[in-house]
Amino acid sequence: MMIDAHTHLDVRSFEDLEKMALCGIETIITCAHDPYKMSSPDVYLDHWDRLINLEVKRGKMAGVSVKVAVGVHPMGYPKNWMPLIKKLPEFLENENVVAIGETGLHYLTEDEKNLLREQLILAKDYKMPIIIHTPEKNKKEALIEILKILDEVKIKDDLVMIDHINKETVELIDRDVFVGLTVQPSMKLSHEEAAEIIKDYDKKFILSSDLGSLKADIYALPRTKLYMKKISVDEKKIINSTFKNAKEFYRL
């Protein structure tokens, strides 16, 4: 059994969902993102609605459980984003919503930091897990800022996953949060790199494919799992990173 902990299924085919089910993925988390020019709050509200009311159904048709994270992505959001913060709690009540996200920092603007802070406050108040994006560029700088904001908000570690971490930043994680490793060759980590990080460090790792509109691997989890076995990664670490930690984080 495996859980793909971070995807964007609304831009993937039905056949992709079936293939993931066939290779042993039990649950897929589909996260809010920026598939369009997110120029108004209404666009985001329609996006969240689609994830909850269509992607969950597509999962059932494909034979895989789909759960949803709703939030405001740092790479695309309207200037007047506060109405989304006020509306978000209504969506958190849905039984298929398991987290806030994907949020985080990308361009490191003050507005982004405020947007992240507001979503972290919601996560703290509603005791909801939150998925925090880090960028490909300036990842270390962004991570340091994220850690500062986490300290400000004082949210519990077990509600936080800092995602897209790599070998250059993994040692900066100085607390017991969940650590997301994204297997997305040419953009983030190769399956070999992810496996080596899991082998070398003792953290609460969660693997995902970040399937979206860009180049990705629908077999990211089984491919990484197989490679971990080949290089003799401890079996407990394999189970934790491909299934158990995601199950705990999302309370599945």
LUMROKOL-21144 format. One record per residue: x, y, z of N, C-alpha, C in turn. Coordinates in nm, 3 decimals. Layout:
N
      nx      ny      nz     cax     cay     caz      cx      cy      cz
       X       Y       Z       X       Y       Z       X       Y       Z
...
//
This chain:
252
      nx      ny      nz     cax     cay     caz      cx      cy      cz
   0.083  -0.120   0.000   0.000   0.000   0.000   0.087   0.125   0.000
   0.041   0.227  -0.072   0.112   0.354  -0.079   0.012   0.469  -0.083
   0.057   0.585  -0.037  -0.022   0.708  -0.045   0.061   0.812  -0.119
   0.009   0.862  -0.231   0.076   0.972  -0.300   0.025   1.100  -0.236
   0.111   1.165  -0.160   0.069   1.268  -0.064   0.055   1.409  -0.120
   0.088   1.428  -0.248   0.079   1.563  -0.305   0.071   1.553  -0.457
  -0.049   1.581  -0.510  -0.070   1.582  -0.655  -0.164   1.697  -0.691
  -0.185   1.712  -0.822  -0.283   1.808  -0.874  -0.363   1.735  -0.982
  -0.457   1.654  -0.938  -0.528   1.562  -1.028  -0.618   1.632  -1.128
  -0.657   1.754  -1.100  -0.749   1.822  -1.192  -0.686   1.850  -1.328
  -0.554   1.834  -1.340  -0.489   1.851  -1.471  -0.427   1.719  -1.519
  -0.475   1.607  -1.464  -0.427   1.475  -1.507  -0.544   1.395  -1.563
  -0.511   1.295  -1.643  -0.614   1.215  -1.709  -0.672   1.109  -1.615
  -0.789   1.060  -1.651  -0.851   0.949  -1.578  -0.762   0.826  -1.585
  -0.697   0.806  -1.700  -0.609   0.690  -1.718  -0.491   0.694  -1.621
  -0.442   0.813  -1.589  -0.335   0.824  -1.490  -0.380   0.773  -1.354
  -0.502   0.808  -1.316  -0.555   0.760  -1.188  -0.564   0.608  -1.185
  -0.610   0.549  -1.295  -0.620   0.403  -1.302  -0.484   0.338  -1.291
  -0.385   0.393  -1.359  -0.250   0.336  -1.354  -0.193   0.342  -1.213
  -0.219   0.452  -1.144  -0.172   0.465  -1.006  -0.239   0.363  -0.916
  -0.368   0.340  -0.936  -0.439   0.238  -0.859  -0.382   0.100  -0.888
  -0.352   0.073  -1.014  -0.299  -0.057  -1.054  -0.163  -0.087  -0.992
  -0.083   0.017  -0.967   0.051  -0.007  -0.914   0.055  -0.001  -0.761
  -0.060  -0.002  -0.697  -0.064  -0.019  -0.552  -0.081   0.108  -0.471
  -0.115   0.218  -0.535  -0.142   0.341  -0.461  -0.286   0.338  -0.413
  -0.303   0.345  -0.282  -0.434   0.331  -0.219  -0.508   0.464  -0.210
  -0.433   0.570  -0.180  -0.493   0.703  -0.162  -0.407   0.808  -0.231
  -0.474   0.906  -0.291  -0.405   1.018  -0.355  -0.459   1.148  -0.294
  -0.368   1.235  -0.255  -0.408   1.367  -0.206  -0.394   1.466  -0.321
  -0.504   1.531  -0.358  -0.498   1.634  -0.462  -0.508   1.772  -0.396
  -0.413   1.858  -0.428  -0.399   1.987  -0.360  -0.443   2.103  -0.449
  -0.492   2.207  -0.386  -0.521   2.331  -0.458  -0.391   2.389  -0.512
  -0.401   2.451  -0.630  -0.282   2.511  -0.692  -0.325   2.627  -0.780
  -0.249   2.655  -0.884  -0.279   2.770  -0.970  -0.289   2.725  -1.116
  -0.392   2.647  -1.151  -0.404   2.596  -1.288  -0.441   2.702  -1.390
  -0.491   2.816  -1.342  -0.529   2.927  -1.429  -0.465   3.054  -1.373
  -0.494   3.166  -1.436  -0.460   3.294  -1.377  -0.562   3.319  -1.266
  -0.520   3.301  -1.143  -0.612   3.305  -1.029  -0.639   3.451  -0.991
  -0.711   3.520  -1.077  -0.724   3.665  -1.068  -0.832   3.715  -0.974
  -0.918   3.625  -0.928  -1.024   3.668  -0.835  -1.053   3.557  -0.736
  -1.107   3.591  -0.620  -1.144   3.487  -0.523  -1.240   3.384  -0.581
  -1.330   3.427  -0.669  -1.428   3.334  -0.726  -1.362   3.221  -0.805
  -1.252   3.251  -0.872  -1.180   3.146  -0.946  -1.131   3.040  -0.849
  -1.077   3.083  -0.737  -1.029   2.987  -0.636  -1.144   2.907  -0.577
  -1.255   2.971  -0.549  -1.369   2.900  -0.492  -1.420   2.793  -0.587
  -1.424   2.823  -0.717  -1.464   2.723  -0.817  -1.362   2.610  -0.824
  -1.235   2.645  -0.811  -1.127   2.544  -0.812  -1.142   2.450  -0.693
  -1.160   2.504  -0.574  -1.180   2.419  -0.455  -1.302   2.329  -0.472
  -1.409   2.386  -0.525  -1.531   2.310  -0.546  -1.508   2.193  -0.641
  -1.433   2.217  -0.747  -1.404   2.109  -0.841  -1.325   1.996  -0.775
  -1.225   2.031  -0.696  -1.145   1.928  -0.629  -1.233   1.839  -0.541
  -1.322   1.903  -0.466  -1.406   1.828  -0.373  -1.515   1.748  -0.444
  -1.576   1.807  -0.543  -1.695   1.746  -0.603  -1.670   1.667  -0.731
  -1.555   1.685  -0.794  -1.526   1.607  -0.915  -1.409   1.513  -0.898
  -1.299   1.561  -0.841  -1.181   1.475  -0.833  -1.203   1.356  -0.741
  -1.278   1.374  -0.635  -1.311   1.261  -0.546  -1.391   1.156  -0.623
  -1.486   1.200  -0.706  -1.566   1.107  -0.786  -1.480   1.036  -0.890
  -1.390   1.109  -0.954  -1.302   1.046  -1.052  -1.216   0.939  -0.987
  -1.174   0.964  -0.864  -1.097   0.863  -0.793  -1.176   0.736  -0.770
  -1.300   0.751  -0.726  -1.385   0.633  -0.704  -1.402   0.554  -0.832
  -1.422   0.623  -0.944  -1.438   0.556  -1.073  -1.312   0.480  -1.113
  -1.196   0.532  -1.072  -1.068   0.469  -1.107  -1.025   0.363  -1.006
  -1.096   0.354  -0.893  -1.061   0.253  -0.793  -0.957   0.298  -0.693
  -0.947   0.429  -0.671  -0.850   0.481  -0.575  -0.919   0.590  -0.492
  -0.884   0.599  -0.364  -0.941   0.701  -0.277  -0.871   0.835  -0.301
  -0.948   0.938  -0.328  -0.892   1.073  -0.346  -0.939   1.162  -0.232
  -0.844   1.224  -0.166  -0.874   1.322  -0.062  -0.817   1.457  -0.105
  -0.866   1.564  -0.042  -0.842   1.699  -0.094  -0.775   1.789   0.009
  -0.684   1.873  -0.041  -0.630   1.986   0.037  -0.673   2.114  -0.032
  -0.730   2.206   0.043  -0.772   2.335  -0.012  -0.692   2.448   0.053
  -0.649   2.541  -0.029  -0.571   2.652   0.021  -0.537   2.747  -0.092
  -0.452   2.845  -0.063  -0.414   2.946  -0.161  -0.265   2.932  -0.191
  -0.234   2.903  -0.317  -0.097   2.873  -0.360  -0.018   3.003  -0.379
   0.108   3.005  -0.335   0.186   3.129  -0.346   0.222   3.170  -0.489
   0.214   3.076  -0.584   0.251   3.109  -0.722   0.139   3.177  -0.799
   0.020   3.181  -0.742  -0.090   3.246  -0.812  -0.207   3.270  -0.719
  -0.235   3.395  -0.691  -0.349   3.427  -0.604  -0.393   3.571  -0.631
  -0.519   3.601  -0.603  -0.570   3.736  -0.628  -0.515   3.837  -0.528
  -0.512   3.963  -0.568  -0.464   4.067  -0.478  -0.552   4.076  -0.353
  -0.682   4.059  -0.373  -0.775   4.063  -0.258  -0.802   3.921  -0.209
  -0.701   3.861  -0.144  -0.711   3.721  -0.103  -0.779   3.700   0.032
  -0.800   3.805   0.109  -0.859   3.787   0.242  -0.997   3.721   0.240
  -1.084   3.748   0.139  -1.212   3.676   0.134  -1.195   3.524   0.129
  -1.085   3.477   0.071  -1.060   3.333   0.065  -1.027   3.278   0.204
  -0.953   3.354   0.282  -0.922   3.313   0.419  -1.051   3.302   0.500
  -1.142   3.395   0.478  -1.269   3.393   0.551  -1.359   3.279   0.506
  -1.347   3.240   0.379  -1.432   3.135   0.323  -1.376   2.995   0.349
  -1.247   2.985   0.368  -1.180   2.855   0.380  -1.240   2.764   0.487
  -1.275   2.814   0.606  -1.330   2.725   0.709  -1.453   2.646   0.665
  -1.535   2.703   0.577  -1.652   2.630   0.527  -1.610   2.504   0.451
  -1.503   2.515   0.374  -1.454   2.402   0.296  -1.386   2.298   0.385
  -1.327   2.343   0.495  -1.260   2.250   0.586  -1.357   2.154   0.653
  -1.485   2.189   0.652  -1.586   2.103   0.714  -1.621   1.982   0.628
  -1.584   1.985   0.500  -1.616   1.873   0.411  -1.539   1.748   0.451
  -1.605   1.633   0.450  -1.543   1.509   0.497  -1.425   1.464   0.413
  -1.417   1.510   0.288  -1.307   1.470   0.201  -1.190   1.567   0.202
  -1.202   1.675   0.277  -1.091   1.770   0.291  -1.007   1.730   0.412
  -0.879   1.703   0.387  -0.792   1.652   0.493  -0.680   1.748   0.530
  -0.666   1.860   0.457  -0.556   1.952   0.487  -0.581   2.088   0.423
  -0.503   2.185   0.468  -0.493   2.315   0.402  -0.369   2.313   0.313
  -0.385   2.355   0.188  -0.269   2.358   0.101  -0.306   2.346  -0.046
  -0.223   2.367  -0.127  -0.084   2.390  -0.092  -0.062   2.539  -0.076
   0.004   2.574   0.032   0.041   2.712   0.055   0.193   2.718   0.065
   0.249   2.827   0.116   0.393   2.834   0.129   0.451   2.964   0.080
   0.580   2.961   0.045   0.649   3.077  -0.011   0.710   3.040  -0.145
   0.708   3.134  -0.239   0.772   3.111  -0.369   0.859   3.229  -0.410
   0.801   3.347  -0.413   0.877   3.467  -0.451   0.926   3.545  -0.330
   0.885   3.502  -0.212   0.930   3.559  -0.084   0.889   3.705  -0.065
   0.774   3.743  -0.116   0.724   3.879  -0.094   0.658   3.888   0.044
   0.642   4.009   0.092   0.576   4.029   0.221   0.430   3.985   0.214
   0.367   4.007   0.099   0.228   3.965   0.083   0.215   3.814   0.093
   0.309   3.743   0.030   0.311   3.596   0.041   0.326   3.551   0.185
   0.415   3.616   0.257   0.438   3.579   0.396   0.312   3.600   0.479
   0.241   3.709   0.453   0.115   3.734   0.524   0.010   3.629   0.488
   0.006   3.592   0.360  -0.088   3.489   0.315  -0.059   3.355   0.382
   0.068   3.318   0.390   0.106   3.195   0.458   0.069   3.203   0.606
   0.099   3.315   0.667   0.071   3.333   0.810  -0.078   3.314   0.841
  -0.163   3.372   0.759  -0.308   3.360   0.780  -0.355   3.216   0.767
  -0.298   3.142   0.671  -0.339   3.002   0.654  -0.285   2.915   0.767
  -0.168   2.948   0.818  -0.115   2.876   0.934  -0.201   2.900   1.058
  -0.249   3.021   1.074  -0.337   3.052   1.187  -0.465   2.970   1.178
  -0.520   2.958   1.057  -0.639   2.874   1.038  -0.608   2.728   1.071
  -0.494   2.680   1.024  -0.456   2.541   1.051  -0.443   2.518   1.202
  -0.385   2.612   1.271  -0.371   2.603   1.416  -0.507   2.605   1.484
  -0.592   2.699   1.445  -0.723   2.714   1.509  -0.814   2.595   1.484
  -0.809   2.541   1.362  -0.898   2.430   1.325  -0.830   2.294   1.339
  -0.703   2.295   1.385  -0.627   2.171   1.403  -0.624   2.089   1.274
  -0.597   2.159   1.164  -0.590   2.095   1.033  -0.446   2.086   0.986
  -0.406   1.974   0.928  -0.272   1.965   0.868  -0.256   2.070   0.759
  -0.134   2.117   0.739  -0.108   2.218   0.637   0.017   2.181   0.557
   0.007   2.195   0.424   0.114   2.159   0.331   0.184   2.287   0.288
   0.315   2.297   0.315   0.389   2.420   0.289   0.489   2.400   0.175
   0.469   2.473   0.068   0.553   2.471  -0.052   0.684   2.546  -0.028
   0.794   2.490  -0.081   0.920   2.564  -0.091   0.959   2.569  -0.239
   1.022   2.677  -0.283   1.050   2.694  -0.426   1.176   2.622  -0.472
   1.188   2.604  -0.606   1.310   2.545  -0.660   1.428   2.639  -0.639
   1.408   2.768  -0.666   1.511   2.869  -0.646   1.497   2.930  -0.506
   1.609   2.969  -0.449   1.609   3.033  -0.316   1.540   2.946  -0.212
   1.556   2.815  -0.225   1.488   2.723  -0.133   1.535   2.742   0.011
   1.666   2.756   0.029   1.719   2.772   0.165   1.665   2.900   0.229
   1.669   3.010   0.154   1.619   3.137   0.206   1.470   3.128   0.241
   1.394   3.064   0.152   1.250   3.048   0.176   1.224   2.963   0.299
   1.300   2.855   0.314   1.282   2.765   0.428   1.310   2.837   0.559
   1.414   2.918   0.562   1.446   2.993   0.683   1.331   3.086   0.720
   1.273   3.152   0.620   1.158   3.241   0.645   1.037   3.162   0.695
   1.014   3.045   0.635   0.903   2.960   0.677   0.919   2.918   0.823
   1.039   2.879   0.860   1.064   2.837   0.998   1.039   2.953   1.096
   1.075   3.074   1.055   1.049   3.191   1.139   0.899   3.213   1.159
   0.824   3.199   1.049   0.679   3.219   1.057   0.614   3.110   1.142
   0.663   2.988   1.130   0.612   2.879   1.215   0.633   2.912   1.362
   0.749   2.969   1.394   0.776   3.008   1.532   0.681   3.118   1.579
   0.651   3.212   1.489   0.558   3.321   1.523   0.419   3.267   1.555
   0.371   3.179   1.469   0.233   3.129   1.482   0.221   3.028   1.595
   0.332   2.957   1.624   0.334   2.856   1.730   0.235   2.742   1.703
   0.234   2.695   1.580   0.153   2.581   1.542   0.227   2.452   1.580
   0.154   2.349   1.615   0.216   2.223   1.654   0.286   2.158   1.535
   0.401   2.096   1.561   0.480   2.032   1.455   0.402   1.927   1.379
   0.316   1.852   1.450   0.248   1.741   1.383   0.139   1.785   1.287
   0.114   1.917   1.279   0.018   1.970   1.182   0.086   2.021   1.055
   0.218   2.014   1.050   0.294   2.080   0.943   0.372   1.980   0.858
   0.359   1.993   0.726   0.450   1.927   0.632   0.518   2.035   0.549
   0.650   2.043   0.559   0.727   2.132   0.473   0.770   2.051   0.352
   0.725   2.093   0.235   0.736   2.009   0.116   0.848   2.053   0.022
   0.881   1.962  -0.071   0.982   1.983  -0.175   1.122   2.005  -0.117
   1.150   1.940  -0.006   1.283   1.951   0.056   1.383   1.867  -0.024
   1.509   1.911  -0.026   1.614   1.838  -0.097   1.735   1.817  -0.007
   1.841   1.760  -0.064   1.957   1.726   0.018   2.031   1.850   0.069
   2.013   1.965   0.002   2.077   2.088   0.047   2.003   2.153   0.164
   1.879   2.118   0.185   1.799   2.185   0.288   1.750   2.093   0.400
   1.765   1.963   0.383   1.706   1.870   0.480   1.762   1.892   0.621
   1.889   1.928   0.632   1.949   1.946   0.764   1.901   2.073   0.834
   1.838   2.164   0.758   1.786   2.287   0.819   1.657   2.263   0.897
   1.593   2.148   0.872   1.469   2.116   0.943   1.506   2.078   1.086
   1.484   2.171   1.178   1.532   2.155   1.315   1.420   2.122   1.414
   1.309   2.068   1.361   1.195   2.036   1.447   1.126   1.912   1.394
   1.025   1.865   1.467   0.965   1.735   1.437   0.845   1.746   1.343
   0.857   1.831   1.241   0.752   1.841   1.139   0.765   1.725   1.041
   0.663   1.705   0.958   0.674   1.610   0.848   0.751   1.677   0.735
   0.832   1.597   0.666   0.920   1.649   0.562   0.884   1.586   0.428
   0.837   1.668   0.335   0.795   1.618   0.205   0.910   1.608   0.107
   0.922   1.492   0.043   1.020   1.469  -0.063   0.945   1.446  -0.193
   0.972   1.528  -0.293   0.898   1.523  -0.419   0.982   1.456  -0.526
   0.936   1.341  -0.573   1.007   1.268  -0.678   0.953   1.316  -0.813
   1.026   1.409  -0.870   0.986   1.473  -0.996   1.114   1.503  -1.075
   1.168   1.403  -1.145   1.296   1.417  -1.214   1.300   1.539  -1.304
   1.416   1.604  -1.305   1.447   1.725  -1.383   1.390   1.851  -1.320
   1.301   1.836  -1.221   1.245   1.954  -1.155   1.276   1.956  -1.005
   1.262   1.841  -0.940   1.288   1.836  -0.796   1.386   1.721  -0.769
   1.340   1.608  -0.714   1.430   1.497  -0.683   1.411   1.381  -0.780
   1.520   1.312  -0.810   1.509   1.182  -0.877   1.472   1.079  -0.771
   1.426   0.962  -0.815   1.390   0.859  -0.716   1.514   0.814  -0.640
   1.631   0.816  -0.706   1.755   0.778  -0.637   1.790   0.878  -0.527
   1.777   1.007  -0.559   1.809   1.111  -0.459   1.715   1.103  -0.339
   1.587   1.083  -0.364   1.491   1.072  -0.254   1.523   0.953  -0.166
   1.555   0.840  -0.229   1.587   0.719  -0.153   1.710   0.738  -0.066
   1.811   0.805  -0.119   1.934   0.827  -0.043   1.909   0.919   0.077
   1.825   1.020   0.060   1.792   1.109   0.172   1.721   1.030   0.282
   1.626   0.947   0.243   1.553   0.866   0.341   1.647   0.771   0.413
   1.742   0.716   0.340   1.839   0.623   0.399   1.931   0.693   0.499
   1.971   0.817   0.466   2.074   0.886   0.544   2.023   0.967   0.663
   1.893   1.001   0.664   1.841   1.088   0.769   1.722   1.025   0.841
   1.706   1.062   0.966   1.594   1.012   1.047   1.494   1.125   1.071
   1.406   1.142   0.973   1.301   1.242   0.984   1.169   1.180   0.938
   1.060   1.252   0.961   0.928   1.200   0.923   0.900   1.231   0.776
   0.964   1.153   0.690   0.956   1.178   0.546   0.823   1.131   0.487
   0.773   1.210   0.392   0.653   1.173   0.316   0.685   1.191   0.168
   0.671   1.085   0.091   0.699   1.088  -0.052   0.576   1.130  -0.132
   0.600   1.200  -0.242   0.491   1.232  -0.334   0.548   1.254  -0.473
   0.456   1.260  -0.571   0.495   1.279  -0.711   0.477   1.422  -0.759
   0.393   1.501  -0.691   0.356   1.636  -0.736   0.306   1.634  -0.880
   0.229   1.532  -0.914   0.170   1.525  -1.049   0.092   1.652  -1.079
   0.118   1.710  -1.193   0.045   1.829  -1.233   0.054   1.846  -1.383
   0.060   1.969  -1.428   0.063   1.995  -1.572   0.204   1.991  -1.630
   0.306   1.990  -1.544   0.444   1.982  -1.590   0.492   1.837  -1.590
   0.615   1.817  -1.634   0.671   1.682  -1.642   0.672   1.616  -1.505
   0.619   1.495  -1.497   0.612   1.423  -1.370   0.608   1.273  -1.398
   0.613   1.194  -1.291   0.618   1.048  -1.302   0.504   0.988  -1.220
   0.405   0.929  -1.287   0.293   0.871  -1.213   0.338   0.749  -1.132
   0.455   0.694  -1.165   0.509   0.579  -1.092   0.616   0.622  -0.991
   0.616   0.747  -0.951   0.720   0.799  -0.862   0.732   0.719  -0.733
   0.619   0.687  -0.670   0.625   0.615  -0.543   0.670   0.470  -0.559
   0.606   0.390  -0.646   0.654   0.253  -0.660   0.798   0.246  -0.710
   0.839   0.340  -0.795   0.976   0.341  -0.845   1.075   0.368  -0.731
   1.041   0.463  -0.645   1.129   0.495  -0.532   1.129   0.382  -0.430
   1.013   0.323  -0.408   1.003   0.211  -0.314   1.090   0.095  -0.359
   1.085   0.063  -0.486   1.167  -0.046  -0.539   1.315  -0.015  -0.525
   1.353   0.108  -0.555   1.494   0.145  -0.545   1.541   0.141  -0.400
   1.457   0.182  -0.307   1.494   0.175  -0.165   1.523   0.031  -0.124
   1.444  -0.061  -0.176   1.470  -0.203  -0.147   1.603  -0.247  -0.205
   1.634  -0.198  -0.325   1.760  -0.236  -0.392   1.882  -0.188  -0.315
   1.872  -0.072  -0.249   1.988  -0.019  -0.177   1.978  -0.046  -0.026
   1.889  -0.138   0.009   1.878  -0.188   0.147   1.841  -0.081   0.249
   1.748   0.005   0.211   1.692   0.099   0.309   1.609   0.018   0.409
   1.619   0.056   0.536   1.544  -0.014   0.640   1.396  -0.024   0.604
   1.338  -0.142   0.621   1.199  -0.166   0.581   1.102  -0.070   0.651
   1.130  -0.038   0.776   1.043   0.055   0.848   1.043   0.192   0.782
   1.160   0.238   0.738   1.170   0.367   0.669   1.093   0.365   0.538
   1.097   0.252   0.468   1.024   0.240   0.341   0.874   0.253   0.365
   0.825   0.179   0.463   0.681   0.183   0.494   0.640   0.322   0.542
   0.723   0.381   0.628   0.689   0.514   0.680   0.682   0.620   0.570
   0.779   0.620   0.480   0.787   0.726   0.380   0.686   0.710   0.267
   0.643   0.588   0.240   0.548   0.564   0.130   0.403   0.552   0.177
   0.383   0.532   0.308   0.246   0.508   0.355   0.217   0.562   0.495
   0.288   0.512   0.594   0.249   0.534   0.733   0.253   0.682   0.774
   0.357   0.754   0.736   0.367   0.895   0.777   0.257   0.980   0.714
   0.227   0.954   0.587   0.117   1.028   0.522  -0.016   0.995   0.586
  -0.034   0.869   0.620  -0.158   0.827   0.687  -0.174   0.899   0.821
  -0.063   0.911   0.894  -0.066   0.981   1.023  -0.089   1.131   1.004
  -0.018   1.191   0.911  -0.028   1.336   0.890  -0.169   1.377   0.848
  -0.224   1.304   0.751  -0.357   1.338   0.700  -0.472   1.275   0.779
  -0.437   1.193   0.880  -0.538   1.128   0.967  -0.634   1.042   0.886
  -0.577   0.958   0.802  -0.658   0.874   0.713  -0.696   0.743   0.781
//
